[in-house]
Amino acid sequence: MKEYKVKVLVLLKDGLFDPQGKVIEDIIKSKNINVENVRIGKLIVFNIKSNSKEEILETINKQLATLFANPVVEKFEIEIEELNRL
């Protein structure tokens, strides 16, 4: 069994108003920096032991997805990196 680092990035779905993002965007623009569509999200990071990346994805999508994100208003992206332990 291998060890992996998993990163789950959770954001509001496209098209939904992000009030926190709008506040940050306005502050950045007030400094004469041209930005658009600032989004605020959350990052969940953990290590997990598994046989494969595919097994981790299946576990997340079947058992953990609603723990990480509200499927009505949020989406999430998953990044999985194998850890090389000596």
N, CA, C and O atoms as CSV, one atom per row, in Angstrom:
chain,resi,resn,atom,element,x,y,z
A,1,MET,N,N,0.856,-1.175,0.000
A,1,MET,CA,C,0.000,0.000,0.000
A,1,MET,C,C,0.903,1.239,0.000
A,1,MET,O,O,1.907,1.286,0.711
A,2,LYS,N,N,0.541,2.214,-0.784
A,2,LYS,CA,C,1.319,3.450,-0.916
A,2,LYS,C,C,0.657,4.571,-0.123
A,2,LYS,O,O,-0.519,4.500,0.235
A,3,GLU,N,N,1.452,5.610,0.141
A,3,GLU,CA,C,0.920,6.788,0.825
A,3,GLU,C,C,0.835,7.940,-0.169
A,3,GLU,O,O,1.738,8.158,-0.977
A,4,TYR,N,N,-0.266,8.665,-0.088
A,4,TYR,CA,C,-0.529,9.773,-1.004
A,4,TYR,C,C,-0.883,11.018,-0.214
A,4,TYR,O,O,-1.409,10.937,0.895
A,5,LYS,N,N,-0.589,12.171,-0.797
A,5,LYS,CA,C,-1.071,13.458,-0.289
A,5,LYS,C,C,-2.217,13.880,-1.208
A,5,LYS,O,O,-2.066,13.923,-2.429
A,6,VAL,N,N,-3.353,14.189,-0.607
A,6,VAL,CA,C,-4.534,14.601,-1.360
A,6,VAL,C,C,-4.848,16.054,-1.038
A,6,VAL,O,O,-4.858,16.458,0.125
A,7,LYS,N,N,-5.103,16.832,-2.079
A,7,LYS,CA,C,-5.535,18.214,-1.927
A,7,LYS,C,C,-6.897,18.352,-2.590
A,7,LYS,O,O,-7.065,18.006,-3.759
A,8,VAL,N,N,-7.858,18.856,-1.843
A,8,VAL,CA,C,-9.206,19.073,-2.357
A,8,VAL,C,C,-9.473,20.572,-2.307
A,8,VAL,O,O,-9.517,21.165,-1.229
A,9,LEU,N,N,-9.652,21.181,-3.472
A,9,LEU,CA,C,-9.963,22.604,-3.568
A,9,LEU,C,C,-11.459,22.750,-3.792
A,9,LEU,O,O,-12.006,22.226,-4.762
A,10,VAL,N,N,-12.120,23.469,-2.881
A,10,VAL,CA,C,-13.569,23.662,-2.944
A,10,VAL,C,C,-13.861,25.122,-3.268
A,10,VAL,O,O,-13.358,26.027,-2.601
A,11,LEU,N,N,-14.679,25.346,-4.298
A,11,LEU,CA,C,-15.078,26.690,-4.724
A,11,LEU,C,C,-16.573,26.716,-4.983
A,11,LEU,O,O,-17.196,25.680,-5.218
A,12,LEU,N,N,-17.140,27.918,-4.936
A,12,LEU,CA,C,-18.531,28.062,-5.370
A,12,LEU,C,C,-18.624,27.718,-6.848
A,12,LEU,O,O,-17.685,27.956,-7.608
A,13,LYS,N,N,-19.747,27.163,-7.250
A,13,LYS,CA,C,-19.945,26.832,-8.662
A,13,LYS,C,C,-19.883,28.098,-9.509
A,13,LYS,O,O,-20.214,29.190,-9.047
A,14,ASP,N,N,-19.455,27.930,-10.754
A,14,ASP,CA,C,-19.401,29.045,-11.695
A,14,ASP,C,C,-20.794,29.663,-11.823
A,14,ASP,O,O,-21.801,28.956,-11.844
A,15,GLY,N,N,-20.830,30.967,-11.907
A,15,GLY,CA,C,-22.101,31.671,-12.081
A,15,GLY,C,C,-22.753,32.090,-10.774
A,15,GLY,O,O,-23.672,32.910,-10.782
A,16,LEU,N,N,-22.299,31.544,-9.650
A,16,LEU,CA,C,-22.850,31.955,-8.359
A,16,LEU,C,C,-22.046,33.130,-7.821
A,16,LEU,O,O,-20.824,33.177,-7.958
A,17,PHE,N,N,-22.743,34.071,-7.211
A,17,PHE,CA,C,-22.089,35.248,-6.651
A,17,PHE,C,C,-21.251,34.852,-5.447
A,17,PHE,O,O,-21.723,34.141,-4.559
A,18,ASP,N,N,-20.008,35.314,-5.420
A,18,ASP,CA,C,-19.078,35.044,-4.329
A,18,ASP,C,C,-18.838,36.357,-3.584
A,18,ASP,O,O,-17.978,37.139,-3.988
A,19,PRO,N,N,-19.583,36.616,-2.501
A,19,PRO,CA,C,-19.453,37.905,-1.822
A,19,PRO,C,C,-18.059,38.152,-1.244
A,19,PRO,O,O,-17.576,39.284,-1.280
A,20,GLN,N,N,-17.407,37.122,-0.714
A,20,GLN,CA,C,-16.050,37.300,-0.189
A,20,GLN,C,C,-15.084,37.623,-1.324
A,20,GLN,O,O,-14.220,38.490,-1.190
A,21,GLY,N,N,-15.238,36.925,-2.430
A,21,GLY,CA,C,-14.395,37.196,-3.593
A,21,GLY,C,C,-14.571,38.611,-4.100
A,21,GLY,O,O,-13.600,39.257,-4.494
A,22,LYS,N,N,-15.812,39.102,-4.094
A,22,LYS,CA,C,-16.105,40.458,-4.560
A,22,LYS,C,C,-15.426,41.498,-3.674
A,22,LYS,O,O,-14.896,42.488,-4.179
A,23,VAL,N,N,-15.438,41.285,-2.355
A,23,VAL,CA,C,-14.784,42.223,-1.432
A,23,VAL,C,C,-13.287,42.263,-1.720
A,23,VAL,O,O,-12.706,43.343,-1.821
A,24,ILE,N,N,-12.664,41.106,-1.852
A,24,ILE,CA,C,-11.226,41.048,-2.138
A,24,ILE,C,C,-10.929,41.686,-3.499
A,24,ILE,O,O,-9.956,42.424,-3.648
A,25,GLU,N,N,-11.770,41.396,-4.481
A,25,GLU,CA,C,-11.593,41.990,-5.816
A,25,GLU,C,C,-11.636,43.512,-5.749
A,25,GLU,O,O,-10.803,44.187,-6.356
A,26,ASP,N,N,-12.601,44.052,-5.015
A,26,ASP,CA,C,-12.720,45.513,-4.894
A,26,ASP,C,C,-11.489,46.114,-4.219
A,26,ASP,O,O,-11.023,47.180,-4.621
A,27,ILE,N,N,-10.965,45.448,-3.208
A,27,ILE,CA,C,-9.769,45.948,-2.523
A,27,ILE,C,C,-8.571,45.934,-3.470
A,27,ILE,O,O,-7.806,46.897,-3.524
A,28,ILE,N,N,-8.413,44.854,-4.206
A,28,ILE,CA,C,-7.299,44.766,-5.164
A,28,ILE,C,C,-7.432,45.857,-6.228
A,28,ILE,O,O,-6.451,46.518,-6.570
A,29,LYS,N,N,-8.643,46.041,-6.747
A,29,LYS,CA,C,-8.858,47.071,-7.767
A,29,LYS,C,C,-8.582,48.468,-7.224
A,29,LYS,O,O,-8.136,49.342,-7.967
A,30,SER,N,N,-8.845,48.692,-5.922
A,30,SER,CA,C,-8.590,50.006,-5.332
A,30,SER,C,C,-7.097,50.326,-5.303
A,30,SER,O,O,-6.707,51.475,-5.100
A,31,LYS,N,N,-6.270,49.311,-5.505
A,31,LYS,CA,C,-4.818,49.500,-5.564
A,31,LYS,C,C,-4.337,49.590,-7.012
A,31,LYS,O,O,-3.153,49.416,-7.302
A,32,ASN,N,N,-5.284,49.867,-7.914
A,32,ASN,CA,C,-5.007,50.012,-9.344
A,32,ASN,C,C,-4.396,48.760,-9.970
A,32,ASN,O,O,-3.525,48.845,-10.835
A,33,ILE,N,N,-4.864,47.607,-9.520
A,33,ILE,CA,C,-4.469,46.325,-10.110
A,33,ILE,C,C,-5.705,45.763,-10.796
A,33,ILE,O,O,-6.758,45.612,-10.177
A,34,ASN,N,N,-5.567,45.457,-12.072
A,34,ASN,CA,C,-6.700,45.020,-12.876
A,34,ASN,C,C,-6.934,43.516,-12.718
A,34,ASN,O,O,-6.261,42.708,-13.357
A,35,VAL,N,N,-7.891,43.146,-11.863
A,35,VAL,CA,C,-8.252,41.737,-11.667
A,35,VAL,C,C,-9.730,41.556,-11.948
A,35,VAL,O,O,-10.503,42.514,-11.928
A,36,GLU,N,N,-10.115,40.313,-12.210
A,36,GLU,CA,C,-11.521,39.993,-12.434
A,36,GLU,C,C,-11.841,38.629,-11.850
A,36,GLU,O,O,-10.968,37.768,-11.738
A,37,ASN,N,N,-13.085,38.442,-11.485
A,37,ASN,CA,C,-13.621,37.144,-11.080
A,37,ASN,C,C,-12.817,36.494,-9.945
A,37,ASN,O,O,-12.443,35.325,-10.039
A,38,VAL,N,N,-12.556,37.242,-8.889
A,38,VAL,CA,C,-11.850,36.700,-7.727
A,38,VAL,C,C,-12.802,35.751,-6.997
A,38,VAL,O,O,-13.955,36.093,-6.736
A,39,ARG,N,N,-12.308,34.564,-6.673
A,39,ARG,CA,C,-13.102,33.548,-5.986
A,39,ARG,C,C,-12.375,33.146,-4.707
A,39,ARG,O,O,-11.152,33.002,-4.698
A,40,ILE,N,N,-13.127,32.968,-3.636
A,40,ILE,CA,C,-12.587,32.507,-2.375
A,40,ILE,C,C,-13.070,31.075,-2.166
A,40,ILE,O,O,-14.237,30.767,-2.407
A,41,GLY,N,N,-12.181,30.213,-1.724
A,41,GLY,CA,C,-12.555,28.820,-1.496
A,41,GLY,C,C,-11.877,28.270,-0.263
A,41,GLY,O,O,-11.368,29.011,0.578
A,42,LYS,N,N,-11.880,26.964,-0.175
A,42,LYS,CA,C,-11.188,26.313,0.930
A,42,LYS,C,C,-10.350,25.172,0.371
A,42,LYS,O,O,-10.691,24.565,-0.644
A,43,LEU,N,N,-9.249,24.899,1.055
A,43,LEU,CA,C,-8.338,23.841,0.649
A,43,LEU,C,C,-8.266,22.825,1.782
A,43,LEU,O,O,-7.970,23.174,2.924
A,44,ILE,N,N,-8.537,21.572,1.456
A,44,ILE,CA,C,-8.471,20.473,2.416
A,44,ILE,C,C,-7.307,19.593,1.991
A,44,ILE,O,O,-7.253,19.141,0.847
A,45,VAL,N,N,-6.371,19.345,2.908
A,45,VAL,CA,C,-5.176,18.564,2.595
A,45,VAL,C,C,-5.060,17.430,3.603
A,45,VAL,O,O,-5.208,17.641,4.807
A,46,PHE,N,N,-4.792,16.221,3.104
A,46,PHE,CA,C,-4.591,15.092,4.007
A,46,PHE,C,C,-3.753,14.015,3.332
A,46,PHE,O,O,-3.663,13.954,2.106
A,47,ASN,N,N,-3.139,13.165,4.155
A,47,ASN,CA,C,-2.416,12.003,3.666
A,47,ASN,C,C,-3.309,10.782,3.817
A,47,ASN,O,O,-4.090,10.690,4.764
A,48,ILE,N,N,-3.194,9.853,2.888
A,48,ILE,CA,C,-4.011,8.641,2.922
A,48,ILE,C,C,-3.209,7.486,2.347
A,48,ILE,O,O,-2.423,7.667,1.417
A,49,LYS,N,N,-3.408,6.307,2.899
A,49,LYS,CA,C,-2.789,5.103,2.356
A,49,LYS,C,C,-3.810,4.391,1.491
A,49,LYS,O,O,-4.963,4.212,1.883
A,50,SER,N,N,-3.367,3.984,0.304
A,50,SER,CA,C,-4.273,3.360,-0.650
A,50,SER,C,C,-3.460,2.548,-1.655
A,50,SER,O,O,-2.240,2.682,-1.749
A,51,ASN,N,N,-4.163,1.711,-2.398
A,51,ASN,CA,C,-3.516,0.922,-3.436
A,51,ASN,C,C,-3.277,1.713,-4.715
A,51,ASN,O,O,-2.369,1.396,-5.484
A,52,SER,N,N,-4.098,2.755,-4.947
A,52,SER,CA,C,-3.959,3.513,-6.196
A,52,SER,C,C,-4.658,4.859,-6.101
A,52,SER,O,O,-5.489,5.086,-5.222
A,53,LYS,N,N,-4.304,5.747,-7.024
A,53,LYS,CA,C,-4.986,7.044,-7.123
A,53,LYS,C,C,-6.451,6.846,-7.474
A,53,LYS,O,O,-7.322,7.555,-6.969
A,54,GLU,N,N,-6.718,5.874,-8.346
A,54,GLU,CA,C,-8.098,5.605,-8.775
A,54,GLU,C,C,-8.967,5.203,-7.586
A,54,GLU,O,O,-10.125,5.609,-7.488
A,55,GLU,N,N,-8.400,4.402,-6.687
A,55,GLU,CA,C,-9.130,3.980,-5.488
A,55,GLU,C,C,-9.454,5.181,-4.597
A,55,GLU,O,O,-10.543,5.261,-4.028
A,56,ILE,N,N,-8.515,6.104,-4.480
A,56,ILE,CA,C,-8.736,7.321,-3.689
A,56,ILE,C,C,-9.854,8.151,-4.308
A,56,ILE,O,O,-10.754,8.606,-3.601
A,57,LEU,N,N,-9.804,8.352,-5.619
A,57,LEU,CA,C,-10.857,9.120,-6.298
A,57,LEU,C,C,-12.221,8.489,-6.092
A,57,LEU,O,O,-13.204,9.187,-5.841
A,58,GLU,N,N,-12.282,7.177,-6.195
A,58,GLU,CA,C,-13.553,6.481,-6.006
A,58,GLU,C,C,-14.070,6.675,-4.577
A,58,GLU,O,O,-15.256,6.930,-4.371
A,59,THR,N,N,-13.179,6.554,-3.601
A,59,THR,CA,C,-13.570,6.754,-2.204
A,59,THR,C,C,-14.088,8.163,-1.976
A,59,THR,O,O,-15.126,8.355,-1.343
A,60,ILE,N,N,-13.365,9.144,-2.492
A,60,ILE,CA,C,-13.786,10.537,-2.309
A,60,ILE,C,C,-15.132,10.778,-2.971
A,60,ILE,O,O,-16.039,11.334,-2.351
A,61,ASN,N,N,-15.268,10.368,-4.215
A,61,ASN,CA,C,-16.513,10.640,-4.943
A,61,ASN,C,C,-17.718,9.899,-4.381
A,61,ASN,O,O,-18.835,10.414,-4.444
A,62,LYS,N,N,-17.520,8.701,-3.833
A,62,LYS,CA,C,-18.653,7.921,-3.315
A,62,LYS,C,C,-18.959,8.193,-1.851
A,62,LYS,O,O,-20.118,8.126,-1.440
A,63,GLN,N,N,-17.924,8.503,-1.047
A,63,GLN,CA,C,-18.141,8.561,0.393
A,63,GLN,C,C,-17.875,9.922,1.026
A,63,GLN,O,O,-18.439,10.230,2.076
A,64,LEU,N,N,-17.025,10.743,0.406
A,64,LEU,CA,C,-16.602,11.971,1.072
A,64,LEU,C,C,-17.035,13.263,0.371
A,64,LEU,O,O,-16.892,14.346,0.937
A,65,ALA,N,N,-17.552,13.164,-0.826
A,65,ALA,CA,C,-17.847,14.365,-1.618
A,65,ALA,C,C,-18.736,15.352,-0.871
A,65,ALA,O,O,-18.452,16.549,-0.863
A,66,THR,N,N,-19.803,14.874,-0.245
A,66,THR,CA,C,-20.715,15.796,0.441
A,66,THR,C,C,-20.142,16.298,1.761
A,66,THR,O,O,-20.636,17.279,2.315
A,67,LEU,N,N,-19.107,15.638,2.271
A,67,LEU,CA,C,-18.425,16.147,3.451
A,67,LEU,C,C,-17.591,17.370,3.091
A,67,LEU,O,O,-17.523,18.334,3.854
A,68,PHE,N,N,-16.962,17.324,1.932
A,68,PHE,CA,C,-16.080,18.402,1.490
A,68,PHE,C,C,-16.832,19.584,0.901
A,68,PHE,O,O,-16.429,20.730,1.101
A,69,ALA,N,N,-17.925,19.326,0.173
A,69,ALA,CA,C,-18.603,20.401,-0.556
A,69,ALA,C,C,-20.109,20.183,-0.571
A,69,ALA,O,O,-20.592,19.052,-0.606
A,70,ASN,N,N,-20.835,21.288,-0.543
A,70,ASN,CA,C,-22.285,21.250,-0.723
A,70,ASN,C,C,-22.535,21.157,-2.224
A,70,ASN,O,O,-22.284,22.126,-2.942
A,71,PRO,N,N,-23.021,20.019,-2.720
A,71,PRO,CA,C,-23.140,19.841,-4.169
A,71,PRO,C,C,-24.124,20.792,-4.849
A,71,PRO,O,O,-24.114,20.916,-6.074
A,72,VAL,N,N,-24.961,21.453,-4.081
A,72,VAL,CA,C,-25.910,22.396,-4.665
A,72,VAL,C,C,-25.196,23.665,-5.123
A,72,VAL,O,O,-25.519,24.216,-6.175
A,73,VAL,N,N,-24.226,24.128,-4.334
A,73,VAL,CA,C,-23.604,25.415,-4.642
A,73,VAL,C,C,-22.090,25.352,-4.822
A,73,VAL,O,O,-21.477,26.335,-5.240
A,74,GLU,N,N,-21.478,24.206,-4.511
A,74,GLU,CA,C,-20.021,24.132,-4.583
A,74,GLU,C,C,-19.555,23.024,-5.523
A,74,GLU,O,O,-20.269,22.059,-5.796
A,75,LYS,N,N,-18.336,23.205,-6.000
A,75,LYS,CA,C,-17.664,22.180,-6.801
A,75,LYS,C,C,-16.298,21.958,-6.161
A,75,LYS,O,O,-15.828,22.787,-5.382
A,76,PHE,N,N,-15.667,20.839,-6.491
A,76,PHE,CA,C,-14.334,20.620,-5.949
A,76,PHE,C,C,-13.442,19.957,-6.979
A,76,PHE,O,O,-13.897,19.246,-7.875
A,77,GLU,N,N,-12.143,20.219,-6.816
A,77,GLU,CA,C,-11.112,19.631,-7.662
A,77,GLU,C,C,-10.177,18.855,-6.756
A,77,GLU,O,O,-9.915,19.269,-5.627
A,78,ILE,N,N,-9.676,17.737,-7.241
A,78,ILE,CA,C,-8.825,16.873,-6.437
A,78,ILE,C,C,-7.453,16.758,-7.090
A,78,ILE,O,O,-7.343,16.543,-8.297
A,79,GLU,N,N,-6.417,16.902,-6.283
A,79,GLU,CA,C,-5.038,16.674,-6.730
A,79,GLU,C,C,-4.452,15.598,-5.827
A,79,GLU,O,O,-4.512,15.711,-4.603
A,80,ILE,N,N,-3.885,14.555,-6.428
A,80,ILE,CA,C,-3.318,13.445,-5.658
A,80,ILE,C,C,-1.861,13.285,-6.047
A,80,ILE,O,O,-1.519,13.204,-7.227
A,81,GLU,N,N,-1.010,13.240,-5.033
A,81,GLU,CA,C,0.444,13.112,-5.259
A,81,GLU,C,C,0.956,11.937,-4.442
A,81,GLU,O,O,0.720,11.865,-3.235
A,82,GLU,N,N,1.656,11.016,-5.095
A,82,GLU,CA,C,2.243,9.896,-4.377
A,82,GLU,C,C,3.439,10.381,-3.573
A,82,GLU,O,O,4.294,11.103,-4.087
A,83,LEU,N,N,3.493,9.981,-2.311
A,83,LEU,CA,C,4.608,10.351,-1.448
A,83,LEU,C,C,5.662,9.256,-1.523
A,83,LEU,O,O,5.353,8.073,-1.385
A,84,ASN,N,N,6.887,9.652,-1.738
A,84,ASN,CA,C,7.987,8.694,-1.805
A,84,ASN,C,C,8.682,8.655,-0.461
A,84,ASN,O,O,9.514,9.507,-0.152
A,85,ARG,N,N,8.338,7.672,0.323
A,85,ARG,CA,C,8.944,7.508,1.649
A,85,ARG,C,C,10.110,6.537,1.547
A,85,ARG,O,O,10.005,5.479,0.926
A,86,LEU,N,N,11.208,6.910,2.158
A,86,LEU,CA,C,12.377,6.030,2.160
A,86,LEU,C,C,12.413,5.177,3.391
A,86,LEU,O,O,13.331,4.374,3.559
